[in-house]
Amino acid sequence: MEIFNISAQFSRYAFPLIQLGVGIIFIYHGLPKIIKLGQTSKMMQMPLTAVLILGLVETLGGIGLIFGSTFFIRFSALLLAIVMIGAIFFKIRKFKTPFSSGQTTGWEFDFILLIANIAILIK
């Protein structure tokens, strides 16, 4: 079919699009942790220093995914995968959050970001 021939032509853009999307998500979620440090610390029930480090890793990791060289892209993906493992563990252990809860977010979003970062890391 013609559609598959067209999509094959554009397949080289698949990973850069994933990197762009994941990078934007991490910048979007990392910057508020830095800008609203006190509020975020209270909401997440974490020390200010931990939230600041988390915000910096998410923001700089997102930038690394979008603009980095191969090394920085992989390094960013590794750090962000570790962050997502921590986020999943945090949600399960501290807040008893299920994978998906219907009414609120579970940790399914964190899981897909973990998988995306692992895919970027091993590409």
PyMOL CGO cylinders between C-alpha atoms (Angstrom):
from pymol import cmd
from pymol.cgo import CYLINDER

trace = [
    CYLINDER, 0.00, 0.00, 0.00, 1.11, 3.52, -0.77, 0.3, 1, 1, 1, 1, 1, 1,
    CYLINDER, 1.11, 3.52, -0.77, 0.71, 4.75, 2.81, 0.3, 1, 1, 1, 1, 1, 1,
    CYLINDER, 0.71, 4.75, 2.81, 3.38, 2.30, 4.04, 0.3, 1, 1, 1, 1, 1, 1,
    CYLINDER, 3.38, 2.30, 4.04, 5.83, 3.48, 1.39, 0.3, 1, 1, 1, 1, 1, 1,
    CYLINDER, 5.83, 3.48, 1.39, 5.29, 7.06, 2.50, 0.3, 1, 1, 1, 1, 1, 1,
    CYLINDER, 5.29, 7.06, 2.50, 5.70, 6.19, 6.18, 0.3, 1, 1, 1, 1, 1, 1,
    CYLINDER, 5.70, 6.19, 6.18, 8.92, 4.28, 5.44, 0.3, 1, 1, 1, 1, 1, 1,
    CYLINDER, 8.92, 4.28, 5.44, 10.34, 7.45, 3.88, 0.3, 1, 1, 1, 1, 1, 1,
    CYLINDER, 10.34, 7.45, 3.88, 9.77, 9.32, 7.13, 0.3, 1, 1, 1, 1, 1, 1,
    CYLINDER, 9.77, 9.32, 7.13, 10.79, 6.60, 9.58, 0.3, 1, 1, 1, 1, 1, 1,
    CYLINDER, 10.79, 6.60, 9.58, 14.14, 8.28, 10.22, 0.3, 1, 1, 1, 1, 1, 1,
    CYLINDER, 14.14, 8.28, 10.22, 12.22, 11.05, 11.98, 0.3, 1, 1, 1, 1, 1, 1,
    CYLINDER, 12.22, 11.05, 11.98, 10.56, 8.69, 14.49, 0.3, 1, 1, 1, 1, 1, 1,
    CYLINDER, 10.56, 8.69, 14.49, 13.20, 8.83, 17.24, 0.3, 1, 1, 1, 1, 1, 1,
    CYLINDER, 13.20, 8.83, 17.24, 13.88, 12.56, 16.91, 0.3, 1, 1, 1, 1, 1, 1,
    CYLINDER, 13.88, 12.56, 16.91, 10.13, 13.13, 17.32, 0.3, 1, 1, 1, 1, 1, 1,
    CYLINDER, 10.13, 13.13, 17.32, 10.06, 10.93, 20.42, 0.3, 1, 1, 1, 1, 1, 1,
    CYLINDER, 10.06, 10.93, 20.42, 13.09, 12.78, 21.81, 0.3, 1, 1, 1, 1, 1, 1,
    CYLINDER, 13.09, 12.78, 21.81, 11.43, 16.13, 21.11, 0.3, 1, 1, 1, 1, 1, 1,
    CYLINDER, 11.43, 16.13, 21.11, 8.15, 15.11, 22.73, 0.3, 1, 1, 1, 1, 1, 1,
    CYLINDER, 8.15, 15.11, 22.73, 9.76, 13.54, 25.80, 0.3, 1, 1, 1, 1, 1, 1,
    CYLINDER, 9.76, 13.54, 25.80, 12.14, 16.49, 26.12, 0.3, 1, 1, 1, 1, 1, 1,
    CYLINDER, 12.14, 16.49, 26.12, 9.26, 18.98, 26.05, 0.3, 1, 1, 1, 1, 1, 1,
    CYLINDER, 9.26, 18.98, 26.05, 7.38, 16.98, 28.70, 0.3, 1, 1, 1, 1, 1, 1,
    CYLINDER, 7.38, 16.98, 28.70, 10.37, 16.98, 31.05, 0.3, 1, 1, 1, 1, 1, 1,
    CYLINDER, 10.37, 16.98, 31.05, 11.05, 20.69, 30.57, 0.3, 1, 1, 1, 1, 1, 1,
    CYLINDER, 11.05, 20.69, 30.57, 7.35, 21.39, 31.17, 0.3, 1, 1, 1, 1, 1, 1,
    CYLINDER, 7.35, 21.39, 31.17, 7.36, 19.38, 34.40, 0.3, 1, 1, 1, 1, 1, 1,
    CYLINDER, 7.36, 19.38, 34.40, 10.86, 20.37, 35.55, 0.3, 1, 1, 1, 1, 1, 1,
    CYLINDER, 10.86, 20.37, 35.55, 10.69, 24.16, 35.31, 0.3, 1, 1, 1, 1, 1, 1,
    CYLINDER, 10.69, 24.16, 35.31, 7.79, 24.58, 37.79, 0.3, 1, 1, 1, 1, 1, 1,
    CYLINDER, 7.79, 24.58, 37.79, 9.74, 22.55, 40.35, 0.3, 1, 1, 1, 1, 1, 1,
    CYLINDER, 9.74, 22.55, 40.35, 12.49, 25.17, 40.13, 0.3, 1, 1, 1, 1, 1, 1,
    CYLINDER, 12.49, 25.17, 40.13, 10.26, 28.25, 39.84, 0.3, 1, 1, 1, 1, 1, 1,
    CYLINDER, 10.26, 28.25, 39.84, 7.77, 27.21, 42.54, 0.3, 1, 1, 1, 1, 1, 1,
    CYLINDER, 7.77, 27.21, 42.54, 10.25, 25.38, 44.73, 0.3, 1, 1, 1, 1, 1, 1,
    CYLINDER, 10.25, 25.38, 44.73, 8.51, 25.91, 48.07, 0.3, 1, 1, 1, 1, 1, 1,
    CYLINDER, 8.51, 25.91, 48.07, 5.04, 24.98, 46.83, 0.3, 1, 1, 1, 1, 1, 1,
    CYLINDER, 5.04, 24.98, 46.83, 6.33, 21.92, 45.01, 0.3, 1, 1, 1, 1, 1, 1,
    CYLINDER, 6.33, 21.92, 45.01, 8.33, 20.79, 48.03, 0.3, 1, 1, 1, 1, 1, 1,
    CYLINDER, 8.33, 20.79, 48.03, 5.22, 20.89, 50.23, 0.3, 1, 1, 1, 1, 1, 1,
    CYLINDER, 5.22, 20.89, 50.23, 3.01, 19.22, 47.62, 0.3, 1, 1, 1, 1, 1, 1,
    CYLINDER, 3.01, 19.22, 47.62, 5.49, 16.42, 46.95, 0.3, 1, 1, 1, 1, 1, 1,
    CYLINDER, 5.49, 16.42, 46.95, 6.41, 16.15, 50.64, 0.3, 1, 1, 1, 1, 1, 1,
    CYLINDER, 6.41, 16.15, 50.64, 10.10, 16.30, 49.75, 0.3, 1, 1, 1, 1, 1, 1,
    CYLINDER, 10.10, 16.30, 49.75, 12.97, 18.51, 50.97, 0.3, 1, 1, 1, 1, 1, 1,
    CYLINDER, 12.97, 18.51, 50.97, 13.69, 21.69, 49.01, 0.3, 1, 1, 1, 1, 1, 1,
    CYLINDER, 13.69, 21.69, 49.01, 17.12, 20.45, 47.90, 0.3, 1, 1, 1, 1, 1, 1,
    CYLINDER, 17.12, 20.45, 47.90, 15.68, 17.20, 46.52, 0.3, 1, 1, 1, 1, 1, 1,
    CYLINDER, 15.68, 17.20, 46.52, 12.99, 19.07, 44.58, 0.3, 1, 1, 1, 1, 1, 1,
    CYLINDER, 12.99, 19.07, 44.58, 15.55, 21.54, 43.22, 0.3, 1, 1, 1, 1, 1, 1,
    CYLINDER, 15.55, 21.54, 43.22, 17.83, 18.71, 42.04, 0.3, 1, 1, 1, 1, 1, 1,
    CYLINDER, 17.83, 18.71, 42.04, 14.85, 16.90, 40.53, 0.3, 1, 1, 1, 1, 1, 1,
    CYLINDER, 14.85, 16.90, 40.53, 13.71, 20.06, 38.73, 0.3, 1, 1, 1, 1, 1, 1,
    CYLINDER, 13.71, 20.06, 38.73, 17.20, 20.70, 37.38, 0.3, 1, 1, 1, 1, 1, 1,
    CYLINDER, 17.20, 20.70, 37.38, 17.65, 17.10, 36.20, 0.3, 1, 1, 1, 1, 1, 1,
    CYLINDER, 17.65, 17.10, 36.20, 14.24, 17.12, 34.49, 0.3, 1, 1, 1, 1, 1, 1,
    CYLINDER, 14.24, 17.12, 34.49, 14.76, 20.51, 32.84, 0.3, 1, 1, 1, 1, 1, 1,
    CYLINDER, 14.76, 20.51, 32.84, 18.36, 19.98, 31.76, 0.3, 1, 1, 1, 1, 1, 1,
    CYLINDER, 18.36, 19.98, 31.76, 17.61, 16.37, 30.79, 0.3, 1, 1, 1, 1, 1, 1,
    CYLINDER, 17.61, 16.37, 30.79, 14.75, 17.57, 28.59, 0.3, 1, 1, 1, 1, 1, 1,
    CYLINDER, 14.75, 17.57, 28.59, 17.03, 20.12, 26.96, 0.3, 1, 1, 1, 1, 1, 1,
    CYLINDER, 17.03, 20.12, 26.96, 19.66, 17.40, 26.48, 0.3, 1, 1, 1, 1, 1, 1,
    CYLINDER, 19.66, 17.40, 26.48, 17.15, 15.15, 24.72, 0.3, 1, 1, 1, 1, 1, 1,
    CYLINDER, 17.15, 15.15, 24.72, 16.21, 17.93, 22.31, 0.3, 1, 1, 1, 1, 1, 1,
    CYLINDER, 16.21, 17.93, 22.31, 19.53, 19.63, 21.62, 0.3, 1, 1, 1, 1, 1, 1,
    CYLINDER, 19.53, 19.63, 21.62, 22.23, 17.23, 22.77, 0.3, 1, 1, 1, 1, 1, 1,
    CYLINDER, 22.23, 17.23, 22.77, 24.84, 15.26, 20.89, 0.3, 1, 1, 1, 1, 1, 1,
    CYLINDER, 24.84, 15.26, 20.89, 24.55, 11.47, 20.92, 0.3, 1, 1, 1, 1, 1, 1,
    CYLINDER, 24.55, 11.47, 20.92, 26.40, 11.26, 24.24, 0.3, 1, 1, 1, 1, 1, 1,
    CYLINDER, 26.40, 11.26, 24.24, 24.27, 13.91, 25.95, 0.3, 1, 1, 1, 1, 1, 1,
    CYLINDER, 24.27, 13.91, 25.95, 21.06, 12.47, 24.54, 0.3, 1, 1, 1, 1, 1, 1,
    CYLINDER, 21.06, 12.47, 24.54, 21.90, 9.06, 26.00, 0.3, 1, 1, 1, 1, 1, 1,
    CYLINDER, 21.90, 9.06, 26.00, 23.17, 10.53, 29.27, 0.3, 1, 1, 1, 1, 1, 1,
    CYLINDER, 23.17, 10.53, 29.27, 19.97, 12.57, 29.59, 0.3, 1, 1, 1, 1, 1, 1,
    CYLINDER, 19.97, 12.57, 29.59, 17.84, 9.52, 28.81, 0.3, 1, 1, 1, 1, 1, 1,
    CYLINDER, 17.84, 9.52, 28.81, 19.69, 7.52, 31.48, 0.3, 1, 1, 1, 1, 1, 1,
    CYLINDER, 19.69, 7.52, 31.48, 19.20, 10.20, 34.14, 0.3, 1, 1, 1, 1, 1, 1,
    CYLINDER, 19.20, 10.20, 34.14, 15.55, 10.68, 33.21, 0.3, 1, 1, 1, 1, 1, 1,
    CYLINDER, 15.55, 10.68, 33.21, 14.93, 6.92, 33.27, 0.3, 1, 1, 1, 1, 1, 1,
    CYLINDER, 14.93, 6.92, 33.27, 16.36, 6.84, 36.80, 0.3, 1, 1, 1, 1, 1, 1,
    CYLINDER, 16.36, 6.84, 36.80, 14.10, 9.77, 37.74, 0.3, 1, 1, 1, 1, 1, 1,
    CYLINDER, 14.10, 9.77, 37.74, 11.09, 7.87, 36.40, 0.3, 1, 1, 1, 1, 1, 1,
    CYLINDER, 11.09, 7.87, 36.40, 11.99, 4.73, 38.33, 0.3, 1, 1, 1, 1, 1, 1,
    CYLINDER, 11.99, 4.73, 38.33, 12.15, 6.92, 41.43, 0.3, 1, 1, 1, 1, 1, 1,
    CYLINDER, 12.15, 6.92, 41.43, 8.82, 8.57, 40.57, 0.3, 1, 1, 1, 1, 1, 1,
    CYLINDER, 8.82, 8.57, 40.57, 7.11, 5.21, 40.10, 0.3, 1, 1, 1, 1, 1, 1,
    CYLINDER, 7.11, 5.21, 40.10, 8.58, 3.87, 43.34, 0.3, 1, 1, 1, 1, 1, 1,
    CYLINDER, 8.58, 3.87, 43.34, 7.57, 7.08, 45.15, 0.3, 1, 1, 1, 1, 1, 1,
    CYLINDER, 7.57, 7.08, 45.15, 3.99, 6.89, 43.88, 0.3, 1, 1, 1, 1, 1, 1,
    CYLINDER, 3.99, 6.89, 43.88, 3.60, 3.21, 44.69, 0.3, 1, 1, 1, 1, 1, 1,
    CYLINDER, 3.60, 3.21, 44.69, 5.25, 3.24, 48.14, 0.3, 1, 1, 1, 1, 1, 1,
    CYLINDER, 5.25, 3.24, 48.14, 4.39, 6.68, 49.52, 0.3, 1, 1, 1, 1, 1, 1,
    CYLINDER, 4.39, 6.68, 49.52, 1.02, 7.43, 47.95, 0.3, 1, 1, 1, 1, 1, 1,
    CYLINDER, 1.02, 7.43, 47.95, -0.16, 3.86, 47.21, 0.3, 1, 1, 1, 1, 1, 1,
    CYLINDER, -0.16, 3.86, 47.21, -1.00, 4.97, 43.67, 0.3, 1, 1, 1, 1, 1, 1,
    CYLINDER, -1.00, 4.97, 43.67, -2.26, 2.22, 41.36, 0.3, 1, 1, 1, 1, 1, 1,
    CYLINDER, -2.26, 2.22, 41.36, -1.04, 1.85, 37.77, 0.3, 1, 1, 1, 1, 1, 1,
    CYLINDER, -1.04, 1.85, 37.77, -4.24, 3.47, 36.55, 0.3, 1, 1, 1, 1, 1, 1,
    CYLINDER, -4.24, 3.47, 36.55, -7.02, 4.66, 38.78, 0.3, 1, 1, 1, 1, 1, 1,
    CYLINDER, -7.02, 4.66, 38.78, -9.63, 6.08, 36.42, 0.3, 1, 1, 1, 1, 1, 1,
    CYLINDER, -9.63, 6.08, 36.42, -10.45, 9.24, 38.40, 0.3, 1, 1, 1, 1, 1, 1,
    CYLINDER, -10.45, 9.24, 38.40, -6.88, 10.51, 38.83, 0.3, 1, 1, 1, 1, 1, 1,
    CYLINDER, -6.88, 10.51, 38.83, -3.55, 9.77, 37.27, 0.3, 1, 1, 1, 1, 1, 1,
    CYLINDER, -3.55, 9.77, 37.27, -1.86, 6.59, 38.25, 0.3, 1, 1, 1, 1, 1, 1,
    CYLINDER, -1.86, 6.59, 38.25, 1.74, 5.90, 37.37, 0.3, 1, 1, 1, 1, 1, 1,
    CYLINDER, 1.74, 5.90, 37.37, 1.03, 4.86, 33.76, 0.3, 1, 1, 1, 1, 1, 1,
    CYLINDER, 1.03, 4.86, 33.76, 2.33, 8.22, 32.48, 0.3, 1, 1, 1, 1, 1, 1,
    CYLINDER, 2.33, 8.22, 32.48, 5.56, 7.76, 34.44, 0.3, 1, 1, 1, 1, 1, 1,
    CYLINDER, 5.56, 7.76, 34.44, 5.85, 4.24, 33.03, 0.3, 1, 1, 1, 1, 1, 1,
    CYLINDER, 5.85, 4.24, 33.03, 5.56, 5.32, 29.40, 0.3, 1, 1, 1, 1, 1, 1,
    CYLINDER, 5.56, 5.32, 29.40, 8.18, 8.03, 30.01, 0.3, 1, 1, 1, 1, 1, 1,
    CYLINDER, 8.18, 8.03, 30.01, 10.45, 5.39, 31.55, 0.3, 1, 1, 1, 1, 1, 1,
    CYLINDER, 10.45, 5.39, 31.55, 10.02, 3.13, 28.51, 0.3, 1, 1, 1, 1, 1, 1,
    CYLINDER, 10.02, 3.13, 28.51, 10.57, 6.04, 26.09, 0.3, 1, 1, 1, 1, 1, 1,
    CYLINDER, 10.57, 6.04, 26.09, 13.80, 7.00, 27.86, 0.3, 1, 1, 1, 1, 1, 1,
    CYLINDER, 13.80, 7.00, 27.86, 15.02, 3.41, 27.84, 0.3, 1, 1, 1, 1, 1, 1,
    CYLINDER, 15.02, 3.41, 27.84, 14.27, 3.23, 24.09, 0.3, 1, 1, 1, 1, 1, 1,
    CYLINDER, 14.27, 3.23, 24.09, 16.21, 6.47, 23.50, 0.3, 1, 1, 1, 1, 1, 1,
    CYLINDER, 16.21, 6.47, 23.50, 19.07, 5.20, 25.65, 0.3, 1, 1, 1, 1, 1, 1,
    CYLINDER, 19.07, 5.20, 25.65, 19.50, 1.91, 23.77, 0.3, 1, 1, 1, 1, 1, 1,
    CYLINDER, 19.50, 1.91, 23.77, 18.80, 3.21, 20.25, 0.3, 1, 1, 1, 1, 1, 1,
]
cmd.load_cgo(trace, "trace")
